[in-house]
Amino acid sequence: MTTLRDILRDAVRSMPDGWLFLPADRKWKLDTKGLVIDTDSLPKSEMYAEDIPLIAKENQLISALEGGAIGDIRDVASRIQDPPSDDLLLEAFLYYYRFDAFLPHAGAPDPPPAHVATHNIDRRFYESLGPEDAAKRCKHAGCGRGSVSLSVFCRVHHFENVMGKGCPFDD
């Protein structure tokens, strides 16, 4: 077993094939001990159920991340700070593990929940449609709003037409 610090540092050279296994408590720090195991090369006799190596099961380790992802995390951290500090490597690793996303910058806040992110994207698209022209009526049956530029629909109906879902906005 080796420390997470060493695993993250070694990712600069090359990450071995396989998966990183870390303690199940998920209270991972730089000095946390873990294993990188190439599960594809282990004989069936060394495997536990659900593709967990016996050595990982015996040490109460869980599958954390695939080795290639750790190399990618290291590359992204290097773009934030070159060379990245151990603390930045850990921050980038934990961010990726928790959110399945790369750390955008050191000290980045947690990303918004998916429903908030979707709402924000929808709002930006809705606002990008621009103002409605009252002189050109929306072609949606029964709608009295004006259409937006380059469309026969108002913002609400253009949004619904393009996004394939109901529009949450009506301003």
Secondary structure, 3 states (H helix, E strand, C coil): CEEHHHHHHHCCCCCCCCEEEEECCCCCCCCCEEEEECHHHCCHHHEEHHHEEHHHHHCCEEEEEEHHHHHHHHHHHHHHCCCCCHHHHHHHHHHHHHHCCCCCCCCCCCCCCHHHHHHHHHHHHHHHCCCEEEEEECCCCCCCCEEECCCCCCHHHHHHHHHCCCCCCCC
